[in-house]
Amino acid sequence: MSDANDPREGVQSGPSMSQNPADAAQKIDGIIVQCQADLAGQEDADVRLLLERRLQDAGLTLSDEEMTAALARLGA
């Protein structure tokens, strides 16, 4: 039986990302959105470098074909 007045009831005990892990495609989609936001208004930015850094930070690697597709999504 649980106590309705227990202050721990409904408290998140771990990081939300670990509770709903994203697959690699979802992570890449999120990184694309982040890059789009980063690149807004920065016409001289190095899109490939930005994408590579975001992917590295996330611990992801892409094949040459996947990188080409991701860059195309970013308009590069």
OpenMM code with the backbone's topology and positions (N, CA, C; nanometers):
from openmm import Vec3, app, unit

residues = "MET SER ASP ALA ASN ASP PRO ARG GLU GLY VAL GLN SER GLY PRO SER MET SER GLN ASN PRO ALA ASP ALA ALA GLN LYS ILE ASP GLY ILE ILE VAL GLN CYS GLN ALA ASP LEU ALA GLY GLN GLU ASP ALA ASP VAL ARG LEU LEU LEU GLU ARG ARG LEU GLN ASP ALA GLY LEU THR LEU SER ASP GLU GLU MET THR ALA ALA LEU ALA ARG LEU GLY ALA".split()
positions = [
    Vec3(0.0848, -0.1186, 0.0000),
    Vec3(0.0000, 0.0000, 0.0000),
    Vec3(0.0885, 0.1238, 0.0000),
    Vec3(0.0590, 0.2193, -0.0844),
    Vec3(0.1413, 0.3398, -0.0885),
    Vec3(0.0724, 0.4520, -0.0144),
    Vec3(0.1543, 0.5387, 0.0397),
    Vec3(0.1055, 0.6533, 0.1151),
    Vec3(0.0864, 0.7689, 0.0180),
    Vec3(-0.0353, 0.8174, 0.0026),
    Vec3(-0.0660, 0.9256, -0.0913),
    Vec3(0.0080, 1.0535, -0.0558),
    Vec3(0.0530, 1.0671, 0.0667),
    Vec3(0.1229, 1.1868, 0.1100),
    Vec3(0.2744, 1.1714, 0.1038),
    Vec3(0.3228, 1.0612, 0.0492),
    Vec3(0.4660, 1.0368, 0.0384),
    Vec3(0.5251, 1.1368, -0.0608),
    Vec3(0.6202, 1.2233, -0.0175),
    Vec3(0.6762, 1.3247, -0.1073),
    Vec3(0.7574, 1.2649, -0.2221),
    Vec3(0.7950, 1.1380, -0.2113),
    Vec3(0.8717, 1.0742, -0.3182),
    Vec3(0.7822, 1.0222, -0.4289),
    Vec3(0.6544, 1.0182, -0.4063),
    Vec3(0.5601, 0.9678, -0.5050),
    Vec3(0.5649, 1.0558, -0.6302),
    Vec3(0.5896, 0.9974, -0.7459),
    Vec3(0.5918, 1.0711, -0.8719),
    Vec3(0.7201, 1.1465, -0.8971),
    Vec3(0.8233, 1.1246, -0.8157),
    Vec3(0.9501, 1.1944, -0.8341),
    Vec3(1.0346, 1.1173, -0.9341),
    Vec3(1.0907, 1.1880, -1.0259),
    Vec3(1.1779, 1.1273, -1.1265),
    Vec3(1.3079, 1.0871, -1.0589),
    Vec3(1.3440, 0.9600, -1.0689),
    Vec3(1.4632, 0.9111, -1.0008),
    Vec3(1.5855, 0.8996, -1.0908),
    Vec3(1.5710, 0.9228, -1.2195),
    Vec3(1.6842, 0.9145, -1.3114),
    Vec3(1.6682, 1.0145, -1.4232),
    Vec3(1.7740, 1.0311, -1.5009),
    Vec3(1.7643, 1.1237, -1.6143),
    Vec3(1.6538, 1.0801, -1.7101),
    Vec3(1.5778, 1.1746, -1.7590),
    Vec3(1.4660, 1.1394, -1.8463),
    Vec3(1.5115, 1.0707, -1.9737),
    Vec3(1.6284, 1.1065, -2.0250),
    Vec3(1.6770, 1.0435, -2.1472),
    Vec3(1.7030, 0.8943, -2.1268),
    Vec3(1.7477, 0.8544, -2.0071),
    Vec3(1.7756, 0.7131, -1.9856),
    Vec3(1.6472, 0.6331, -1.9658),
    Vec3(1.5392, 0.7005, -1.9344),
    Vec3(1.4116, 0.6329, -1.9178),
    Vec3(1.3478, 0.6015, -2.0524),
    Vec3(1.3748, 0.6823, -2.1534),
    Vec3(1.3205, 0.6643, -2.2876),
    Vec3(1.4337, 0.6760, -2.3880),
    Vec3(1.5191, 0.5736, -2.3947),
    Vec3(1.6356, 0.5858, -2.4818),
    Vec3(1.5964, 0.5998, -2.6285),
    Vec3(1.6636, 0.6909, -2.6966),
    Vec3(1.6384, 0.7135, -2.8386),
    Vec3(1.7270, 0.6202, -2.9200),
    Vec3(1.6751, 0.5757, -3.0325),
    Vec3(1.7596, 0.4954, -3.1203),
    Vec3(1.8500, 0.5905, -3.1996),
    Vec3(1.9439, 0.5354, -3.2734),
    Vec3(2.0416, 0.6179, -3.3456),
    Vec3(1.9750, 0.7144, -3.4432),
    Vec3(1.8720, 0.6693, -3.5128),
    Vec3(1.8034, 0.7572, -3.6093),
    Vec3(1.7387, 0.8756, -3.5389),
    Vec3(1.6800, 0.8514, -3.4233),
    Vec3(1.6179, 0.9610, -3.3482),
    Vec3(1.7243, 1.0581, -3.2976),
    Vec3(1.8381, 1.0054, -3.2560),
    Vec3(1.9470, 1.0922, -3.2106),
    Vec3(1.9973, 1.1785, -3.3259),
    Vec3(2.0130, 1.1179, -3.4427),
    Vec3(2.0593, 1.1936, -3.5595),
    Vec3(1.9571, 1.3007, -3.5969),
    Vec3(1.8292, 1.2667, -3.5918),
    Vec3(1.7243, 1.3659, -3.6189),
    Vec3(1.7367, 1.4834, -3.5221),
    Vec3(1.7592, 1.4538, -3.3949),
    Vec3(1.7744, 1.5593, -3.2945),
    Vec3(1.8968, 1.6448, -3.3191),
    Vec3(2.0048, 1.5816, -3.3609),
    Vec3(2.1276, 1.6553, -3.3902),
    Vec3(2.1072, 1.7457, -3.5119),
    Vec3(2.0347, 1.6981, -3.6102),
    Vec3(2.0043, 1.7813, -3.7283),
    Vec3(1.9274, 1.9058, -3.6844),
    Vec3(1.8293, 1.8883, -3.5994),
    Vec3(1.7505, 2.0028, -3.5499),
    Vec3(1.8403, 2.0992, -3.4728),
    Vec3(1.9285, 2.0463, -3.3885),
    Vec3(2.0216, 2.1314, -3.3135),
    Vec3(2.1117, 2.2095, -3.4084),
    Vec3(2.1627, 2.1405, -3.5107),
    Vec3(2.2505, 2.2069, -3.6074),
    Vec3(2.1752, 2.3157, -3.6836),
    Vec3(2.0516, 2.2878, -3.7209),
    Vec3(1.9719, 2.3889, -3.7914),
    Vec3(1.9579, 2.5141, -3.7058),
    Vec3(1.9349, 2.4952, -3.5773),
    Vec3(1.9235, 2.6094, -3.4862),
    Vec3(2.0578, 2.6813, -3.4732),
    Vec3(2.1660, 2.6050, -3.4629),
    Vec3(2.2994, 2.6645, -3.4513),
    Vec3(2.3359, 2.7459, -3.5747),
    Vec3(2.2917, 2.6995, -3.6912),
    Vec3(2.3304, 2.7617, -3.8168),
    Vec3(2.2429, 2.8798, -3.8572),
    Vec3(2.1322, 2.8985, -3.7897),
    Vec3(2.0405, 3.0072, -3.8246),
    Vec3(2.1139, 3.1413, -3.8203),
    Vec3(2.1154, 3.2085, -3.9343),
    Vec3(2.1778, 3.3403, -3.9432),
    Vec3(2.3294, 3.3378, -3.9539),
    Vec3(2.3898, 3.2202, -3.9665),
    Vec3(2.5357, 3.2094, -3.9763),
    Vec3(2.5729, 3.1507, -4.1120),
    Vec3(2.5744, 3.2343, -4.2108),
    Vec3(2.5973, 3.1880, -4.3477),
    Vec3(2.7401, 3.1427, -4.3732),
    Vec3(2.8355, 3.1853, -4.2913),
    Vec3(2.9749, 3.1472, -4.3126),
    Vec3(3.0180, 3.0294, -4.2251),
    Vec3(2.9253, 2.9655, -4.1576),
    Vec3(2.9580, 2.8544, -4.0682),
    Vec3(3.0006, 2.7309, -4.1475),
    Vec3(3.0887, 2.6519, -4.0876),
    Vec3(3.1327, 2.5258, -4.1470),
    Vec3(3.0342, 2.4171, -4.1028),
    Vec3(2.9406, 2.3868, -4.1896),
    Vec3(2.8311, 2.2950, -4.1574),
    Vec3(2.8853, 2.1561, -4.1239),
    Vec3(2.9787, 2.1067, -4.2032),
    Vec3(3.0341, 1.9732, -4.1792),
    Vec3(3.1023, 1.9668, -4.0424),
    Vec3(3.1811, 2.0674, -4.0111),
    Vec3(3.2514, 2.0695, -3.8826),
    Vec3(3.1522, 2.0711, -3.7668),
    Vec3(3.0504, 2.1541, -3.7769),
    Vec3(2.9484, 2.1607, -3.6726),
    Vec3(2.8806, 2.0256, -3.6548),
    Vec3(2.8400, 1.9637, -3.7646),
    Vec3(2.7735, 1.8336, -3.7585),
    Vec3(2.8666, 1.7284, -3.6991),
    Vec3(2.9920, 1.7269, -3.7427),
    Vec3(3.0875, 1.6294, -3.6894),
    Vec3(3.1055, 1.6454, -3.5393),
    Vec3(3.1116, 1.7696, -3.4913),
    Vec3(3.1268, 1.7933, -3.3465),
    Vec3(3.0036, 1.7460, -3.2695),
    Vec3(2.8860, 1.7775, -3.3213),
    Vec3(2.7625, 1.7337, -3.2561),
    Vec3(2.7550, 1.5816, -3.2495),
    Vec3(2.7912, 1.5162, -3.3588),
    Vec3(2.7895, 1.3704, -3.3622),
    Vec3(2.8908, 1.3117, -3.2643),
    Vec3(3.0098, 1.3706, -3.2610),
    Vec3(3.1124, 1.3234, -3.1689),
    Vec3(3.0663, 1.3397, -3.0241),
    Vec3(3.0065, 1.4540, -2.9923),
    Vec3(2.9568, 1.4772, -2.8567),
    Vec3(2.8529, 1.3731, -2.8167),
    Vec3(2.7762, 1.3260, -2.9141),
    Vec3(2.6717, 1.2270, -2.8888),
    Vec3(2.7247, 1.0838, -2.8954),
    Vec3(2.8518, 1.0688, -2.9329),
    Vec3(2.9099, 0.9364, -2.9435),
    Vec3(2.8627, 0.8595, -3.0652),
    Vec3(2.8269, 0.9319, -3.1701),
    Vec3(2.7772, 0.8688, -3.2925),
    Vec3(2.8768, 0.8855, -3.4061),
    Vec3(2.8826, 0.7859, -3.4913),
    Vec3(2.9605, 0.7956, -3.6141),
    Vec3(2.8697, 0.7615, -3.7308),
    Vec3(2.8923, 0.8279, -3.8423),
    Vec3(2.8123, 0.8041, -3.9616),
    Vec3(2.9014, 0.7536, -4.0735),
    Vec3(2.8448, 0.6698, -4.1578),
    Vec3(2.9153, 0.6290, -4.2788),
    Vec3(2.9226, 0.7506, -4.3703),
    Vec3(3.0047, 0.7411, -4.4753),
    Vec3(3.0141, 0.8512, -4.5715),
    Vec3(2.8779, 0.8815, -4.6327),
    Vec3(2.8041, 0.7763, -4.6633),
    Vec3(2.6707, 0.7928, -4.7230),
    Vec3(2.5746, 0.8617, -4.6257),
    Vec3(2.5788, 0.8207, -4.4994),
    Vec3(2.4914, 0.8825, -4.3980),
    Vec3(2.5301, 1.0285, -4.3742),
    Vec3(2.6601, 1.0565, -4.3762),
    Vec3(2.7064, 1.1949, -4.3567),
    Vec3(2.6599, 1.2819, -4.4723),
    Vec3(2.6693, 1.2301, -4.5932),
    Vec3(2.6233, 1.3049, -4.7109),
    Vec3(2.4740, 1.3354, -4.6992),
    Vec3(2.3960, 1.2374, -4.6556),
    Vec3(2.2521, 1.2569, -4.6393),
    Vec3(2.2233, 1.3599, -4.5300),
    Vec3(2.2966, 1.3518, -4.4188),
    Vec3(2.2752, 1.4462, -4.3089),
    Vec3(2.3097, 1.5882, -4.3530),
    Vec3(2.4207, 1.6025, -4.4245),
    Vec3(2.4597, 1.7339, -4.4743),
    Vec3(2.3565, 1.7890, -4.5727),
    Vec3(2.2997, 1.7004, -4.6543),
    Vec3(2.1968, 1.7435, -4.7484),
    Vec3(2.0748, 1.7952, -4.6726),
    Vec3(2.0405, 1.7301, -4.5621),
    Vec3(1.9283, 1.7772, -4.4800),
    Vec3(1.9552, 1.9157, -4.4230),
    Vec3(2.0824, 1.9469, -4.4044),
    Vec3(2.1204, 2.0783, -4.3523),
    Vec3(2.1439, 2.1802, -4.4643),
    Vec3(2.1227, 2.1377, -4.5876),
    Vec3(2.1382, 2.2286, -4.7003),
    Vec3(2.2811, 2.2542, -4.7395),
    Vec3(2.3712, 2.1661, -4.6986),
    Vec3(2.5131, 2.1842, -4.7311),
    Vec3(2.5533, 2.0984, -4.8493),
] * unit.nanometer
topology = app.Topology()
chain = topology.addChain("A")
for resn in residues:
    res = topology.addResidue(resn, chain)
    for name in ("N", "CA", "C"):
        topology.addAtom(name, app.Element.getBySymbol(name[0]), res)
